[in-house]
Amino acid sequence: MLLTREEMTFDFGGGRLRADRDRKVLAWMMNQFLYGEVSGIQCGHWLYQAPDLEAARFFARQAVEEFQHVDNFVRILQLLGEEPAPAHPLVRFLSTGMMPGSFEEHVCLEMAVGEGLVLMALYGVIDTVDHPEIRAVLERAVKQEERHVDFGEERTVRALRERPGLRRRLLGLSLVSLWAVRRLTSFMRKRLPVDHEVLSKLPDFLQFTVECAEKRLLRMGVLDQPLAQMSALSKATAVAEAYLSTAASLPLRLLPRKRLTDTYLRDPAMRHGEEQPIRLVR
C-alpha cells in the first residue's frame, strides 16, 4: 500500500476496549463494519464494467472475501451477545449513497479511499480490544482489506496516468467522502464520554483517518497539493464539477430500487436460529 501500517497507526495511549464493559459500543462498531461488508458484496456489479480480466478476477475474489467478512462480523456480534442492527446514516451514505458511476470512481472512492478508512478503523479496534478471539478474527480480515486498498491505489494511479482529466472528478467526489467522515467526527465528539480511555479519543482518531486519506490522495496523484493550501472556492468548484460531470447518470441513481443493503437485516443468515447467543465471560 502507499501508506504503511505504522503511518496508519493511531496512538491510543494504551487504552483498552473491554468486551464486558464496552459491549454495546463494540456492537455498534461491528454493525457499522457489517453494513460496509454487505455493501462490499456489491463489488460484483463492477464485473460488468471491469476493463480487463485482471480486474474482473479481482472483483470475483473480493466478492467471496466480502461474504466471509459478513460472517466474521456476525460471529463477533454473537460473541458479544448482540444482534445485527442498522448502521449510522453517515456510514450508509459513505458506503451506498456514494456509489460511483464508473470503474475509475469505484477503485478510487470505494477501494483506495473508502476501504482505506475501514482498514484504519480495523487497525484501531485490533490495537485496543481486549478480547483475543475478536482480535484474531479482525487480524485475519485486515489482510484481505489491505489487498483491496492496494488494488484500488494501483488502479487509480494507472487510470490517472492514462486519463489525467479524471483527476478533478475524483478529487471532487473524494472531498465529499472526507466531508462525511468529518460530520461523523462531529457526531461522536458530542456524544462520547470524555472520561473513557479509548472512546474519548475517537474524534481525534477520525481526524487522523482523514489526514491519512489526504496522504493517500496525494500519493495517488488525485491531490496535487495539501488540502490546507486549497481555497474553499477551489474545493467547492471541484465538488461541483464532479457532480456536473456525472449528471447524465443521476436520474438512474435516483430511481428507487432494493439493494442487499436494504434487506440484509431481514435475511435468515443474520439470525442465530435456535442457538443461544454466545455470552462473554470475564
C-alpha positions in Angstrom: 0.0 0.0 0.0 1.0 3.6 -0.4 0.8 4.1 3.4 2.5 1.8 5.8 0.9 0.2 8.9 2.9 2.5 11.0 1.7 5.6 9.2 -1.9 4.4 9.7 -1.5 3.6 13.5 -3.1 6.0 16.0 -1.7 6.3 19.5 -4.5 5.4 21.9 -2.1 5.7 24.8 -2.5 2.1 25.9 -6.3 2.5 26.3 -8.4 -0.7 26.0 -11.9 -1.5 24.9 -13.1 -4.2 27.3 -15.6 -6.6 25.9 -17.6 -6.8 29.1 -17.7 -3.1 29.9 -17.9 -1.8 26.4 -20.1 -4.5 24.8 -22.7 -2.0 23.4 -20.1 0.2 21.9 -18.3 -2.7 20.3 -21.6 -4.0 18.9 -22.3 -0.5 17.4 -18.8 -0.6 15.8 -19.3 -4.1 14.5 -22.7 -3.1 12.9 -21.0 -0.3 11.1 -18.4 -2.7 9.7 -21.2 -5.2 8.9 -23.0 -2.7 6.8 -19.8 -1.9 4.9 -19.1 -5.5 4.2 -22.7 -6.1 2.9 -22.3 -3.1 0.6 -18.9 -4.5 -0.4 -20.6 -7.6 -1.8 -21.9 -5.4 -4.5 -18.4 -5.2 -6.0 -19.8 -7.9 -8.2 -21.6 -5.1 -10.0 -18.2 -4.0 -11.3 -17.6 -7.3 -13.1 -19.8 -5.8 -15.8 -17.5 -2.7 -16.1 -14.1 -4.3 -15.4 -11.7 -3.0 -18.0 -9.7 -6.3 -18.1 -9.7 -9.8 -16.9 -7.3 -9.0 -14.1 -9.8 -6.6 -12.6 -12.7 -9.0 -13.2 -10.8 -11.8 -11.4 -10.0 -9.5 -8.5 -13.7 -8.5 -8.1 -14.8 -12.1 -8.2 -12.3 -13.0 -5.5 -13.2 -9.9 -3.5 -16.9 -10.7 -3.5 -16.1 -14.1 -1.9 -14.0 -12.3 0.7 -16.7 -9.8 1.5 -19.1 -12.7 2.2 -16.5 -14.1 4.6 -16.2 -10.7 6.3 -20.0 -10.6 6.7 -19.8 -13.9 8.5 -16.9 -12.6 10.6 -18.8 -9.7 11.9 -22.0 -11.7 12.6 -19.7 -14.1 14.6 -18.3 -11.2 16.6 -21.8 -9.9 17.3 -22.7 -13.4 18.6 -19.6 -13.3 20.8 -20.9 -10.0 22.2 -24.4 -11.4 22.6 -25.8 -8.7 20.3 -28.0 -8.8 17.2 -27.2 -7.1 13.8 -28.7 -3.6 13.8 -28.9 -0.7 11.3 -25.8 1.4 10.6 -25.5 5.1 11.2 -26.9 7.3 8.3 -23.5 8.7 7.5 -22.0 5.3 7.3 -24.8 4.3 4.9 -24.1 7.4 2.9 -20.4 6.7 2.6 -21.0 3.0 1.7 -24.1 3.2 -0.5 -25.1 6.8 -1.1 -21.7 7.5 -2.7 -21.9 4.5 -5.0 -19.8 5.6 -8.0 -20.7 5.6 -11.7 -17.6 4.3 -13.3 -14.8 1.8 -12.7 -12.3 4.6 -12.1 -14.5 6.2 -9.4 -15.0 2.8 -7.8 -11.3 1.9 -7.5 -10.5 5.4 -6.1 -13.5 6.2 -3.9 -14.6 2.8 -2.7 -11.4 0.8 -2.7 -8.5 3.1 -2.1 -10.2 5.9 0.0 -13.2 4.1 1.4 -11.6 0.7 2.3 -8.6 2.7 3.4 -10.8 4.4 6.0 -12.3 1.0 7.0 -8.8 -0.5 7.3 -7.7 2.2 9.7 -10.8 1.6 11.8 -10.0 -2.1 11.9 -6.4 -1.3 13.0 -7.8 0.9 15.7 -10.1 -1.9 17.1 -7.3 -4.5 16.9 -4.9 -2.2 18.8 -7.4 -1.6 21.6 -9.8 -4.5 22.0 -9.1 -6.9 24.9 -10.9 -10.0 23.6 -8.4 -12.4 21.9 -10.9 -14.1 19.6 -12.4 -10.8 18.3 -8.9 -9.6 17.7 -7.9 -12.8 15.9 -10.9 -12.6 13.6 -10.1 -9.0 12.7 -6.4 -9.7 12.1 -7.4 -12.2 9.5 -9.8 -9.8 7.8 -7.3 -6.9 7.5 -5.0 -8.9 5.3 -7.7 -9.0 2.7 -8.7 -5.4 3.2 -5.0 -4.4 2.6 -5.1 -6.2 -0.7 -8.3 -4.3 -1.7 -6.8 -1.0 -0.8 -3.6 -1.8 -2.7 -5.6 -2.8 -5.8 -7.6 0.5 -5.6 -4.5 2.6 -5.2 -2.7 0.9 -8.1 -5.6 1.1 -10.5 -6.3 4.7 -9.6 -2.7 5.6 -10.3 -2.9 3.7 -13.6 -6.2 5.4 -14.5 -4.8 8.9 -13.9 -1.7 8.1 -15.9 -3.8 7.1 -18.9 -6.5 9.8 -18.4 -5.2 12.8 -16.5 -8.5 14.6 -17.0 -10.2 12.3 -14.4 -8.3 13.9 -11.6 -10.7 16.8 -11.0 -13.7 14.5 -10.8 -12.1 12.0 -8.5 -10.9 14.9 -6.3 -14.4 16.4 -6.0 -16.0 13.1 -5.1 -13.2 12.4 -2.6 -13.8 15.7 -0.9 -17.4 14.7 -0.3 -16.3 11.5 1.3 -14.0 13.3 3.6 -16.7 15.8 4.5 -18.9 12.9 5.6 -16.2 11.5 7.8 -15.7 14.9 9.4 -19.5 15.0 10.1 -19.2 11.7 11.8 -16.4 13.1 13.9 -18.7 16.0 15.0 -21.4 13.5 15.8 -19.1 11.4 18.0 -17.5 14.4 19.7 -20.9 15.5 21.2 -21.9 12.0 22.4 -18.9 10.1 23.6 -17.8 10.1 27.2 -14.9 12.3 27.9 -13.5 10.1 30.6 -13.3 6.8 28.7 -9.7 5.7 27.9 -10.5 4.9 24.2 -13.8 6.5 23.3 -12.7 9.9 24.3 -10.0 9.7 21.7 -12.3 8.6 18.8 -12.9 12.1 17.4 -9.2 12.7 17.2 -8.8 9.2 15.7 -11.3 10.1 12.9 -9.5 13.3 12.2 -6.3 11.2 11.9 -8.0 8.9 9.4 -8.9 12.0 7.3 -5.3 13.1 7.4 -4.2 9.6 6.2 -6.8 9.7 3.5 -5.3 13.0 2.3 -1.8 11.5 2.2 -3.2 8.6 0.1 -4.9 11.1 -2.3 -1.6 13.0 -2.6 0.4 9.8 -3.3 -2.1 8.6 -5.9 -2.0 11.9 -7.6 -5.6 12.8 -7.1 -4.5 15.8 -4.9 -1.7 17.9 -6.3 -1.3 20.0 -3.1 -2.3 19.6 0.6 -6.0 20.4 1.3 -4.9 23.2 3.7 -3.4 25.0 0.7 -6.6 24.8 -1.3 -9.1 27.6 -1.0 -12.7 27.0 -0.1 -13.7 28.1 -3.6 -11.3 25.6 -5.2 -12.8 22.8 -3.1 -16.4 23.8 -3.9 -15.6 24.1 -7.6 -14.0 20.6 -7.7 -17.1 19.1 -6.0 -19.5 21.0 -8.3 -17.5 19.9 -11.4 -17.5 16.3 -10.2 -21.3 16.2 -9.8 -22.0 18.0 -13.0 -19.8 15.5 -14.9 -21.9 12.7 -13.6 -25.2 14.4 -14.1 -26.2 12.3 -17.0 -26.4 9.2 -14.8 -28.1 10.9 -11.9 -31.7 10.0 -12.9 -30.8 6.4 -12.9 -29.1 6.7 -9.5 -32.2 8.4 -8.0 -34.7 5.6 -9.1 -35.9 3.7 -6.1 -34.6 0.2 -6.0 -34.0 -2.5 -3.4 -30.4 -3.4 -2.8 -28.9 -6.0 -0.4 -28.1 -3.2 2.0 -31.8 -2.5 2.3 -32.9 -6.1 3.1 -29.9 -7.8 4.8 -31.2 -7.3 8.4 -34.2 -9.4 7.5 -32.1 -12.1 5.9 -32.2 -15.5 7.7 -28.4 -15.6 7.6 -28.5 -12.7 10.2 -30.3 -14.8 12.7 -29.0 -17.3 15.3 -31.8 -19.8 14.7 -32.4 -22.0 17.8 -28.9 -21.4 19.1 -28.4 -19.2 22.1 -26.1 -16.2 21.6 -22.6 -16.8 23.0 -22.0 -14.6 26.1 -18.7 -13.2 27.1 -17.2 -14.4 30.3 -14.5 -12.3 32.1 
